[in-house]
Amino acid sequence: MYIHLPTVIMTTILLNLLLGAAMFVIFNALKSQKSFRTWGIACFIFAIANILAGLRVSLDAPWLTIFVADLLIILVPLLALHGLRQYQLQRPVSSRWTARIMLISAVSLYFLYQSPLQAQVLTASICAALYIYSGAYVQTIKPTPKFTRRALSILFFVHGVLLSTTAVVVAIESKASLVISSEQLITVLLIAHLLLTTATTVLFPVFVFSLNERRLLEVVNIDELTQLFNRRGFFELGSELLVKNQAQARPSCLLMLDLDRFKSINDRYGHAAGDACLRDVARIIRKHMREHDIAARIGGEEFAIALADVDRMQAEQVSSRLVERVAQQAFEFEGERIDLTVSVGGIVTTSSQRDLSELLNDADSALYEAKSSGRNQFRFA
């Protein structure tokens, strides 16, 4: 199948100009998200690099069509990575790392721009390394949904593998004089750039907006003081856990935990000390939870915990450890020791007829019994 190279180049240029313009439109609407401006610049630079590369056949100026063009091509993945860092950190990001790589690339290309094939090998190799690194870096940007994160990583990795393959083929061609047309290689590379750059650039806004949505959900569902779920988040996720366990005929356990004599702590040491105690208890709770368990602060000094797939004995062991751990912890605030204990009430059920509110009421009744029996202990309904 014959592919007209100038058409591929023009399509690539126009598409990147449109994508770059779209990124600047988004940046204009979201001034705080400077990553979109960075990605927009990357699209424009990629278009300029294509224009310069396309002039190689008609313009005898290798310093421009090879040296400058290849430098701009290297700059594209660097800007894509820089934009990802800007979004992850949400603050100004140093360009030192980018400048160093560009300087090393410029010095290397300076000695190679009179040898187009060797310059192409170097450029493809550097870009391949940058795309593969970007694919790994994306995986560190959490709490982005896994599907979006994996999709963007795969695009970066495929781009990296493609450019690595191109570097190897061109290197072999330059040494072994294989019958491989440079025009064919450029065509394949441009088509790959067209598809991968389009998909990657289109996915950037999806990636950002999905992360924004997750962060918004965290703001809505997370208790700011303890960083556990709040009451709203607990009822949403706890209900899902309960339904899942009921569908699989597995037991569910709900615990209610309350700090003993918390009002007297606030009265004696101040509310800042009370907040510190809440944070420390939340840390202890988090340490004793499994990944799929759900813990929340649902009231002033009340915590709720949903344990997945545990029987009565296991639930009592968890409750006992929590009570003992809090009692043994040396709580201090501004040099003063605070004696702190907790009471726990729990309910274990496999019934498919009971909802989360009913179970919490039973756990609360068990908690009241633990309080009435002297505190610093647990009871089960």
C-alpha positions as CSV (number, residue, x, y, z in Angstrom):
1,M,0.0,0.0,0.0
2,Y,1.5,3.3,-1.1
3,I,1.4,6.2,1.4
4,H,2.0,9.7,0.2
5,L,4.7,11.1,2.5
6,P,3.9,14.8,2.1
7,T,0.2,14.1,3.0
8,V,1.3,12.3,6.2
9,I,3.5,15.2,7.1
10,M,0.8,17.8,6.5
11,T,-1.7,15.8,8.4
12,T,0.7,15.4,11.3
13,I,1.4,19.1,11.3
14,L,-2.2,20.2,11.1
15,L,-3.4,17.7,13.8
16,N,-0.7,18.9,16.3
17,L,-1.5,22.5,15.6
18,L,-5.2,21.7,16.4
19,L,-4.3,19.7,19.5
20,G,-2.0,22.5,20.7
21,A,-4.7,25.1,20.2
22,A,-7.1,22.8,22.2
23,M,-4.7,22.6,25.0
24,F,-4.3,26.4,25.2
25,V,-8.1,26.7,25.2
26,I,-8.3,24.4,28.2
27,F,-5.4,26.3,29.9
28,N,-7.3,29.6,29.3
29,A,-10.3,28.2,31.1
30,L,-8.2,26.6,33.9
31,K,-5.4,29.1,34.5
32,S,-4.1,27.1,37.5
33,Q,-3.4,24.0,35.4
34,K,-0.2,25.1,33.7
35,S,0.4,21.5,32.5
36,F,-2.1,22.2,29.6
37,R,0.0,25.1,28.4
38,T,3.1,22.9,28.6
39,W,1.4,20.2,26.5
40,G,0.1,22.8,24.1
41,I,3.7,24.1,23.5
42,A,4.8,20.5,23.0
43,C,2.2,20.0,20.2
44,F,3.3,23.2,18.5
45,I,7.0,22.2,18.8
46,F,6.3,18.8,17.3
47,A,4.5,20.5,14.3
48,I,7.6,22.8,13.8
49,A,9.9,19.8,14.0
50,N,7.9,18.0,11.3
51,I,8.1,21.1,9.1
52,L,11.9,21.3,9.5
53,A,12.3,17.5,9.0
54,G,10.1,17.7,5.9
55,L,12.5,20.3,4.4
56,R,15.4,17.9,4.4
57,V,14.7,16.8,0.8
58,S,14.6,20.3,-0.6
59,L,16.8,22.4,1.7
60,D,20.5,21.9,2.0
61,A,20.8,23.2,5.6
62,P,21.5,20.2,7.9
63,W,22.0,22.5,10.9
64,L,18.4,23.5,10.6
65,T,16.7,20.4,9.1
66,I,18.6,17.9,11.2
67,F,20.3,19.6,14.2
68,V,17.4,22.0,15.2
69,A,14.7,19.6,14.0
70,D,16.0,16.7,16.1
71,L,16.5,18.9,19.1
72,L,12.9,19.9,18.9
73,I,11.8,16.3,18.6
74,I,13.7,15.5,21.8
75,L,12.1,18.5,23.5
76,V,8.5,17.1,22.9
77,P,8.7,14.1,25.3
78,L,10.6,16.3,27.8
79,L,7.7,18.8,27.8
80,A,5.1,16.0,28.0
81,L,6.9,14.7,31.1
82,H,7.3,18.2,32.5
83,G,3.6,18.7,32.2
84,L,2.9,15.5,34.1
85,R,5.2,16.7,36.9
86,Q,3.5,20.1,37.0
87,Y,0.1,18.4,37.3
88,Q,1.2,15.9,40.0
89,L,2.9,18.4,42.2
90,Q,0.5,21.3,41.6
91,R,3.3,23.9,42.0
92,P,6.1,25.4,39.9
93,V,8.5,22.7,38.7
94,S,12.2,23.3,38.0
95,S,13.3,23.0,34.4
96,R,16.8,22.1,35.3
97,W,16.4,18.5,34.5
98,T,14.9,19.4,31.1
99,A,17.7,21.9,30.4
100,R,20.4,19.4,31.2
101,I,19.1,16.7,28.8
102,M,18.7,19.3,26.1
103,L,22.3,20.5,26.6
104,I,23.6,17.0,26.4
105,S,21.5,16.3,23.3
106,A,22.6,19.5,21.6
107,V,26.3,18.7,22.2
108,S,25.9,15.2,20.9
109,L,23.9,16.3,17.8
110,Y,26.4,19.0,17.1
111,F,29.0,16.3,16.2
112,L,26.4,14.2,14.3
113,Y,24.2,16.6,12.3
114,Q,26.4,16.1,9.2
115,S,25.5,12.4,9.4
116,P,21.7,12.2,9.2
117,L,21.4,8.5,10.0
118,Q,23.5,8.6,13.1
119,A,21.7,11.7,14.2
120,Q,18.4,9.9,13.7
121,V,19.7,6.9,15.8
122,L,20.7,9.3,18.6
123,T,17.4,11.2,18.5
124,A,15.3,8.1,18.4
125,S,17.2,6.5,21.3
126,I,16.9,9.6,23.5
127,C,13.2,9.9,22.8
128,A,12.6,6.2,23.4
129,A,14.3,6.4,26.8
130,L,12.2,9.5,27.7
131,Y,8.9,7.9,26.6
132,I,9.6,4.7,28.5
133,Y,10.5,6.7,31.6
134,S,7.3,8.7,31.2
135,G,5.3,5.5,31.1
136,A,6.8,4.4,34.4
137,Y,6.4,7.9,35.9
138,V,2.7,8.0,35.1
139,Q,2.2,4.9,37.3
140,T,3.3,7.0,40.3
141,I,0.6,9.7,39.8
142,K,-2.1,8.5,42.2
143,P,-5.0,8.4,43.0
144,T,-5.7,8.4,39.3
145,P,-8.1,5.6,38.2
146,K,-6.0,2.6,37.2
147,F,-7.5,2.3,33.7
148,T,-6.6,5.8,32.7
149,R,-3.1,5.5,34.3
150,R,-2.4,2.2,32.5
151,A,-3.8,3.4,29.2
152,L,-1.4,6.4,29.2
153,S,1.5,4.3,30.4
154,I,0.9,1.8,27.6
155,L,0.9,4.6,25.0
156,F,4.2,5.9,26.3
157,F,5.7,2.4,26.4
158,V,4.6,1.6,22.9
159,H,6.0,4.9,21.7
160,G,9.3,4.1,23.4
161,V,9.5,0.6,21.9
162,L,8.7,1.9,18.4
163,L,11.4,4.5,18.6
164,S,13.9,1.9,20.0
165,T,13.1,-0.4,17.1
166,T,13.6,2.5,14.7
167,A,17.0,3.4,16.2
168,V,18.1,-0.3,15.9
169,V,16.9,-0.6,12.2
170,V,18.5,2.7,11.2
171,A,21.8,1.8,13.0
172,I,21.9,-1.6,11.1
173,E,21.0,0.2,7.8
174,S,23.9,2.7,8.3
175,K,26.4,-0.1,8.9
176,A,25.2,-2.9,6.7
177,S,23.7,-0.9,3.8
178,L,20.4,-2.8,4.0
179,V,17.8,-2.1,1.4
180,I,15.6,0.0,3.6
181,S,14.3,3.3,2.2
182,S,14.8,6.3,4.5
183,E,11.5,7.6,3.1
184,Q,9.8,4.4,4.3
185,L,11.3,4.7,7.7
186,I,10.3,8.4,8.0
187,T,6.8,7.5,6.8
188,V,6.4,4.7,9.4
189,L,7.8,7.0,12.1
190,L,5.5,9.8,11.2
191,I,2.4,7.6,11.1
192,A,3.3,6.1,14.5
193,H,3.9,9.7,15.8
194,L,0.5,10.7,14.3
195,L,-1.4,7.8,16.0
196,L,0.5,7.8,19.3
197,T,0.8,11.5,19.7
198,T,-2.9,11.9,18.9
199,A,-4.0,9.2,21.4
200,T,-1.6,10.4,24.1
201,T,-2.5,14.1,23.7
202,V,-6.2,13.3,23.7
203,L,-5.7,11.2,26.8
204,F,-4.0,14.0,28.7
205,P,-7.2,15.9,29.5
206,V,-9.0,12.6,30.4
207,F,-6.1,11.7,32.7
208,V,-6.2,15.2,34.4
209,F,-10.0,15.4,34.7
210,S,-10.2,11.8,36.1
211,L,-7.6,12.8,38.7
212,N,-9.5,16.0,39.5
213,E,-12.7,14.0,39.9
214,R,-11.0,11.6,42.3
215,R,-9.5,14.5,44.3
216,L,-13.0,16.1,44.4
217,L,-14.4,12.8,45.8
218,E,-11.7,12.8,48.4
219,V,-12.6,16.3,49.5
220,V,-16.3,15.3,49.8
221,N,-15.7,11.9,51.4
222,I,-12.5,12.4,53.5
223,D,-12.4,13.8,57.1
224,E,-9.9,16.6,57.0
225,L,-8.6,16.1,60.5
226,T,-8.0,12.4,60.5
227,Q,-7.7,11.7,56.8
228,L,-10.1,8.7,57.3
229,F,-13.5,8.6,55.5
230,N,-16.2,10.9,56.9
231,R,-19.8,9.8,57.6
232,R,-20.8,10.3,53.9
233,G,-17.9,8.3,52.6
234,F,-18.4,5.6,55.1
235,F,-22.1,5.1,54.3
236,E,-21.3,5.1,50.6
237,L,-18.4,2.6,50.7
238,G,-19.6,0.7,53.7
239,S,-22.9,0.0,52.0
240,E,-21.1,-1.3,48.9
241,L,-18.9,-3.6,51.1
242,L,-22.0,-4.9,53.0
243,V,-23.9,-5.7,49.8
244,K,-20.9,-7.5,48.3
245,N,-20.4,-9.6,51.4
246,Q,-24.1,-10.4,51.5
247,A,-24.2,-11.5,47.9
248,Q,-21.3,-13.9,48.6
249,A,-22.8,-15.1,51.8
250,R,-19.8,-13.9,53.8
251,P,-20.0,-12.3,57.3
252,S,-19.7,-8.6,57.8
253,C,-18.5,-6.8,60.9
254,L,-19.2,-3.2,61.9
255,L,-17.4,-1.6,64.8
256,M,-18.1,1.6,66.6
257,L,-15.2,3.1,68.5
258,D,-15.5,6.1,70.9
259,L,-12.8,8.0,72.9
260,D,-13.5,7.7,76.6
261,R,-14.1,11.0,78.5
262,F,-13.1,13.0,75.5
263,K,-15.0,16.1,76.8
264,S,-12.8,16.2,79.8
265,I,-9.7,16.0,77.6
266,N,-10.9,19.0,75.6
267,D,-11.8,20.9,78.8
268,R,-8.5,20.2,80.6
269,Y,-6.0,20.4,77.7
270,G,-7.8,22.3,75.0
271,H,-9.3,21.5,71.7
272,A,-5.9,21.3,70.0
273,A,-5.0,18.5,72.3
274,G,-8.3,16.8,71.5
275,D,-7.6,17.1,67.8
276,A,-4.1,15.6,68.3
277,C,-5.7,12.6,70.2
278,L,-8.2,12.1,67.3
279,R,-5.4,12.0,64.8
280,D,-3.3,9.6,66.8
281,V,-6.3,7.2,67.3
282,A,-7.0,7.4,63.5
283,R,-3.4,6.4,62.9
284,I,-3.7,3.4,65.2
285,I,-7.0,2.4,63.5
286,R,-5.4,2.7,60.0
287,K,-2.5,0.6,61.1
288,H,-4.8,-2.3,62.1
289,M,-7.0,-2.2,59.0
290,R,-6.5,-4.3,55.9
291,E,-6.5,-2.7,52.5
292,H,-10.2,-3.5,51.7
293,D,-11.5,-2.6,55.2
294,I,-13.2,0.8,55.6
295,A,-12.6,3.2,58.6
296,A,-14.2,6.5,59.2
297,R,-14.7,9.3,61.6
298,I,-18.5,9.6,61.7
299,G,-18.9,12.1,64.6
300,G,-16.9,14.2,67.0
301,E,-15.0,11.5,68.8
302,E,-16.8,8.5,67.2
303,F,-15.2,6.2,64.6
304,A,-16.8,3.4,62.5
305,I,-15.0,0.5,61.0
306,A,-16.4,-2.0,58.4
307,L,-14.5,-5.3,58.3
308,A,-14.9,-7.5,55.3
309,D,-15.2,-11.3,55.6
310,V,-14.4,-11.8,59.3
311,D,-16.1,-14.0,61.8
312,R,-17.0,-13.2,65.4
313,M,-13.6,-14.4,66.8
314,Q,-11.6,-12.4,64.3
315,A,-13.7,-9.3,65.0
316,E,-13.2,-9.6,68.7
317,Q,-9.4,-10.0,68.2
318,V,-9.4,-6.8,66.1
319,S,-11.4,-5.0,68.8
320,S,-9.2,-6.2,71.6
321,R,-6.0,-5.1,69.8
322,L,-7.5,-1.6,69.2
323,V,-8.5,-1.2,72.8
324,E,-5.1,-2.4,74.1
325,R,-3.1,-0.4,71.6
326,V,-4.8,2.9,72.5
327,A,-4.5,2.2,76.2
328,Q,-0.8,1.4,75.8
329,Q,0.0,4.4,73.6
330,A,1.8,7.3,75.4
331,F,-0.2,10.3,74.2
332,E,1.5,13.6,74.8
333,F,0.6,17.2,73.9
334,E,3.0,20.1,74.4
335,G,4.9,18.0,77.0
336,E,1.9,16.9,79.0
337,R,0.9,13.2,79.1
338,I,-2.7,12.4,78.3
339,D,-4.3,9.2,79.5
340,L,-6.5,8.0,76.7
341,T,-8.7,4.9,76.3
342,V,-11.4,3.9,73.9
343,S,-14.5,1.7,74.0
344,V,-15.6,-0.5,71.1
345,G,-19.0,-1.9,70.2
346,G,-19.5,-4.4,67.4
347,I,-21.9,-6.5,65.4
348,V,-21.2,-9.5,63.1
349,T,-23.8,-10.6,60.6
350,T,-24.4,-12.6,57.5
351,S,-28.0,-11.5,57.1
352,S,-29.0,-10.1,53.7
353,Q,-32.0,-8.3,55.2
354,R,-30.2,-5.7,57.2
355,D,-28.8,-2.4,56.0
356,L,-25.8,-0.4,57.2
357,S,-27.9,1.9,59.4
358,E,-29.4,-1.0,61.3
359,L,-26.1,-2.6,61.9
360,L,-24.6,0.6,63.1
361,N,-27.4,1.0,65.6
362,D,-26.7,-2.4,67.0
363,A,-22.9,-1.6,67.1
364,D,-23.8,1.6,68.9
365,S,-25.9,-0.3,71.5
366,A,-22.9,-2.6,72.1
367,L,-20.7,0.5,72.4
368,Y,-23.1,1.9,75.1
369,E,-22.8,-1.3,77.0
370,A,-19.0,-1.2,76.9
371,K,-19.2,2.4,78.2
372,S,-21.6,1.5,81.0
373,S,-19.4,-1.5,82.0
374,G,-16.5,0.7,82.8
375,R,-15.0,1.8,79.4
376,N,-11.6,0.7,78.0
377,Q,-13.2,-2.5,76.7
378,F,-15.3,-3.9,73.8
379,R,-18.7,-5.5,73.6
380,F,-20.6,-7.3,70.8
381,A,-24.3,-7.3,70.2
